[in-house]
Amino acid sequence: GNSRVIIDSIMAFPAELLCSERIATLSTPKGLPEGSVDDWRSVYWIKRVWPSRAVELTARQEVLSQHKRLHPQYTQQRTTPIWVVSPAAKQAMPSARIQSLSSPKQPHKDYQPCSEVMRRVPYSAQRATATWRTCQLARHKTYPPLPIRSNSQWDWGEWHSDISSAAKRATTSPRVQELAESKRFHQAYRCAREPQWPVSQLVLGHTASEQLQKLAQAKSRHEDKADYDPRAWQVSRAALLAQASPRINELSAPLPRKCRVKKVAS
């Protein structure tokens, strides 16, 4: 269309009119430097041309440079998966060693296969009779009756005690009584106070001083506003125009031993 006409009209102009001299200079390819060799493999070689010489291979190198030959008995890929078996191979008989190797592995002599889910009970087991000991073990455990009065309800406190009368009348030795006593508190030990402390009449009739009453009162918002000064952080005009005295300038100057004069490069 129109683009093709424009391109044909541009190509009709001479090259001198299409580009300037600078563009033509920049468009020229970069030339090779003097003494460059095309077959250099690295830029770190010394800049000289090596003399060419014929390379002679040794007998060992010639042997190693040859390709690997196929085995003389190698045959190409078979054209069909059906192999031709000779009549002699069909009539061959395996040796005793091959037959022993081809037999499946026998299980261990102590191996026992898994039992069936539905076991078969033999006839002798069906007609078997349990012994007296087996019948005794098969019975459920029986418990003796609880020692409780017949005329009372279920109450463990009314059971007859199993402690003998001699044990009830026994007396302890002085050493056992000493060990049975509870540990005493330290002589300086003070028990915890009760949650409700008794207040004496002297404290109840006491009157607080004027300073205590003043400190006990809460600070009101009115006092906060009264004490607030919005010009507290503003610097006055006189302070802005003030100048320090010679003594203040002397004290604000750094120590002479810490001052270092910068050297100007000539």
C-alpha positions as CSV (number, residue, x, y, z in Angstrom):
1,G,0.0,0.0,0.0
2,N,1.2,3.5,0.9
3,S,4.1,2.2,3.0
4,R,5.5,0.3,0.1
5,V,5.4,3.3,-2.1
6,I,7.3,5.4,0.5
7,I,10.0,2.7,0.9
8,D,10.5,2.5,-2.9
9,S,10.8,6.3,-3.1
10,I,13.4,6.4,-0.3
11,M,15.5,3.7,-2.0
12,A,15.5,5.6,-5.2
13,F,17.6,8.4,-3.6
14,P,21.4,8.1,-3.7
15,A,23.3,7.0,-0.5
16,E,25.0,10.4,-0.2
17,L,21.6,12.1,0.3
18,L,20.3,9.6,2.9
19,C,23.1,9.8,5.5
20,S,25.7,12.3,6.6
21,E,29.5,11.8,6.5
22,R,29.5,11.1,10.3
23,I,26.9,8.4,10.1
24,A,28.8,6.8,7.3
25,T,32.0,6.8,9.3
26,L,30.3,5.2,12.3
27,S,28.6,2.6,10.2
28,T,31.8,1.2,8.9
29,P,32.9,-2.1,10.6
30,K,35.9,-2.0,13.0
31,G,39.1,-3.3,11.4
32,L,41.5,-5.8,12.9
33,P,44.7,-4.5,14.6
34,E,48.0,-5.0,13.0
35,G,49.6,-8.4,13.7
36,S,46.4,-10.1,14.8
37,V,46.0,-13.8,14.1
38,D,42.6,-15.4,13.6
39,D,43.4,-18.7,15.4
40,W,44.3,-17.3,18.8
41,R,42.5,-19.0,21.6
42,S,43.3,-16.5,24.4
43,V,43.9,-12.8,24.7
44,Y,46.8,-13.4,27.2
45,W,49.2,-14.8,24.6
46,I,52.3,-12.9,23.8
47,K,52.1,-10.8,20.6
48,R,54.2,-12.9,18.3
49,V,53.5,-15.5,15.6
50,W,54.6,-19.0,16.6
51,P,56.4,-20.9,13.8
52,S,54.4,-23.7,12.4
53,R,55.9,-27.1,12.4
54,A,54.7,-30.6,11.5
55,V,53.5,-32.7,14.4
56,E,54.6,-36.3,14.4
57,L,52.5,-38.8,16.5
58,T,54.0,-41.7,18.3
59,A,52.9,-45.3,17.7
60,R,50.9,-45.2,21.0
61,Q,49.1,-42.0,20.0
62,E,48.1,-43.5,16.7
63,V,46.7,-46.5,18.4
64,L,44.7,-44.4,20.8
65,S,43.4,-42.1,18.0
66,Q,41.8,-45.0,16.1
67,H,38.1,-45.7,16.7
68,K,37.0,-48.8,18.6
69,R,36.4,-51.8,16.3
70,L,33.5,-54.1,16.7
71,H,33.8,-57.6,17.9
72,P,34.3,-60.1,15.1
73,Q,31.3,-62.2,16.3
74,Y,29.1,-59.1,16.6
75,T,25.8,-59.4,14.7
76,Q,23.5,-56.6,13.7
77,Q,20.1,-56.1,15.3
78,R,17.8,-59.0,14.7
79,T,15.1,-58.2,12.1
80,T,12.4,-60.2,14.0
81,P,11.7,-61.0,17.7
82,I,11.3,-64.7,16.8
83,W,14.7,-66.4,17.2
84,V,15.6,-69.4,15.2
85,V,16.3,-72.3,17.6
86,S,18.5,-75.1,16.3
87,P,17.3,-78.8,16.6
88,A,20.3,-79.5,18.8
89,A,19.2,-76.9,21.3
90,K,15.7,-78.3,21.3
91,Q,17.0,-81.8,22.2
92,A,19.5,-80.6,24.8
93,M,19.2,-81.8,28.4
94,P,20.0,-79.6,31.4
95,S,22.7,-80.7,33.8
96,A,22.1,-81.5,37.4
97,R,23.5,-78.2,38.5
98,I,21.1,-76.2,36.3
99,Q,18.2,-78.3,37.6
100,S,19.2,-77.6,41.2
101,L,19.5,-73.8,40.5
102,S,16.1,-73.7,38.7
103,S,14.2,-75.4,41.6
104,P,12.3,-72.9,43.8
105,K,13.7,-72.0,47.2
106,Q,12.4,-74.3,50.0
107,P,11.1,-72.7,53.2
108,H,12.8,-73.1,56.5
109,K,12.2,-76.4,58.3
110,D,10.6,-74.5,61.3
111,Y,8.4,-72.4,59.0
112,Q,4.7,-72.5,59.8
113,P,2.1,-71.0,57.4
114,C,-0.5,-68.6,58.6
115,S,-3.6,-70.2,60.1
116,E,-6.9,-69.9,58.4
117,V,-9.5,-67.5,59.5
118,M,-12.1,-70.2,60.0
119,R,-10.3,-72.9,62.0
120,R,-11.5,-76.4,62.0
121,V,-12.0,-77.9,65.5
122,P,-11.0,-81.5,65.5
123,Y,-13.4,-84.2,66.7
124,S,-11.2,-85.1,69.7
125,A,-11.2,-81.5,70.9
126,Q,-15.0,-81.3,70.6
127,R,-15.4,-84.4,72.9
128,A,-12.7,-83.2,75.4
129,T,-13.6,-82.8,79.1
130,A,-12.2,-79.9,81.2
131,T,-10.2,-80.8,84.3
132,W,-11.2,-79.8,87.9
133,R,-8.5,-77.1,87.9
134,T,-9.7,-75.6,84.6
135,C,-13.3,-75.5,85.9
136,Q,-12.1,-73.7,89.1
137,L,-10.2,-71.1,87.1
138,A,-13.1,-70.5,84.8
139,R,-15.4,-69.5,87.7
140,H,-15.8,-65.7,88.4
141,K,-14.3,-64.3,91.5
142,T,-16.6,-64.2,94.5
143,Y,-16.4,-61.6,97.3
144,P,-17.4,-62.1,100.9
145,P,-20.3,-60.1,102.3
146,L,-19.5,-56.8,103.8
147,P,-19.4,-56.6,107.6
148,I,-22.5,-54.5,108.1
149,R,-25.4,-54.7,110.6
150,S,-28.5,-56.3,109.3
151,N,-30.8,-53.6,110.8
152,S,-28.8,-50.6,109.4
153,Q,-28.6,-48.9,106.1
154,W,-25.5,-48.8,103.8
155,D,-23.0,-46.9,106.0
156,W,-19.4,-47.6,106.3
157,G,-19.2,-46.0,109.7
158,E,-21.3,-48.8,111.2
159,W,-19.0,-51.6,110.2
160,H,-17.3,-53.6,112.9
161,S,-13.7,-52.6,113.3
162,D,-11.0,-55.2,112.5
163,I,-8.6,-53.7,115.2
164,S,-8.0,-56.1,118.1
165,S,-8.8,-55.2,121.7
166,A,-5.1,-55.5,122.6
167,A,-4.2,-52.9,120.0
168,K,-6.9,-50.6,121.3
169,R,-5.6,-50.8,124.9
170,A,-1.9,-50.3,123.9
171,T,0.0,-47.2,125.1
172,T,2.9,-45.4,123.4
173,S,6.3,-44.8,124.8
174,P,7.6,-41.3,125.7
175,R,9.8,-41.2,122.6
176,V,6.9,-41.9,120.3
177,Q,4.8,-39.2,121.9
178,E,7.7,-36.8,121.5
179,L,8.0,-37.6,117.8
180,A,4.2,-37.4,117.4
181,E,4.1,-33.8,118.6
182,S,3.7,-31.1,115.9
183,K,6.6,-28.9,115.0
184,R,6.5,-25.6,116.9
185,F,6.9,-22.2,115.3
186,H,9.9,-20.0,115.8
187,Q,9.8,-17.8,118.9
188,A,10.0,-14.7,116.6
189,Y,7.4,-16.0,114.2
190,R,4.4,-13.6,113.6
191,C,1.2,-15.0,112.2
192,A,-0.5,-13.4,109.2
193,R,-2.8,-10.5,109.9
194,E,-6.5,-11.0,109.7
195,P,-8.2,-9.4,106.6
196,Q,-10.2,-7.0,109.0
197,W,-7.8,-5.1,111.3
198,P,-9.2,-3.8,114.5
199,V,-8.8,0.0,114.7
200,S,-8.1,1.5,118.1
201,Q,-10.2,4.4,119.6
202,L,-7.1,6.6,119.6
203,V,-6.7,6.3,115.9
204,L,-10.4,6.8,115.3
205,G,-10.4,10.1,117.2
206,H,-7.2,11.4,115.6
207,T,-7.5,14.5,113.4
208,A,-5.3,15.0,110.3
209,S,-3.1,18.1,110.1
210,E,-3.7,20.9,107.6
211,Q,-0.8,19.8,105.4
212,L,-2.1,16.2,105.3
213,Q,-5.5,17.4,104.3
214,K,-4.1,19.5,101.5
215,L,-2.0,16.6,100.2
216,A,-4.9,14.2,100.3
217,Q,-7.1,16.3,98.1
218,A,-7.1,15.4,94.4
219,K,-5.8,17.9,91.9
220,S,-8.6,19.5,90.0
221,R,-8.6,20.5,86.3
222,H,-9.1,24.1,87.3
223,E,-5.7,24.1,89.0
224,D,-4.2,22.5,85.9
225,K,-5.5,25.3,83.7
226,A,-4.5,27.9,86.2
227,D,-0.9,26.8,86.3
228,Y,-0.7,26.3,82.6
229,D,1.4,29.0,80.8
230,P,1.1,28.9,77.0
231,R,4.2,31.2,76.7
232,A,6.4,29.0,78.8
233,W,8.2,27.6,75.7
234,Q,8.4,30.9,73.8
235,V,11.7,32.7,73.6
236,S,11.4,36.4,74.2
237,R,12.7,39.1,71.9
238,A,15.3,40.2,74.4
239,A,16.7,36.7,74.7
240,L,17.0,36.4,70.9
241,L,19.1,39.6,70.7
242,A,21.2,38.8,73.8
243,Q,25.0,38.4,73.4
244,A,27.3,36.2,75.4
245,S,29.9,37.8,77.7
246,P,33.6,37.4,77.1
247,R,33.8,34.9,80.0
248,I,31.0,32.7,78.5
249,N,32.8,32.7,75.1
250,E,36.0,31.8,76.8
251,L,34.4,28.8,78.6
252,S,32.5,27.6,75.5
253,A,35.7,27.4,73.4
254,P,37.4,24.0,73.1
255,L,40.6,23.2,74.9
256,P,43.8,24.2,73.0
257,R,45.2,20.7,73.3
258,K,42.2,19.3,71.4
259,C,42.4,21.8,68.6
260,R,44.2,20.7,65.5
261,V,45.0,23.0,62.6
262,K,44.2,21.6,59.2
263,K,47.1,21.6,56.8
264,V,46.5,23.2,53.4
265,A,48.0,21.4,50.5
266,S,50.4,23.7,48.6
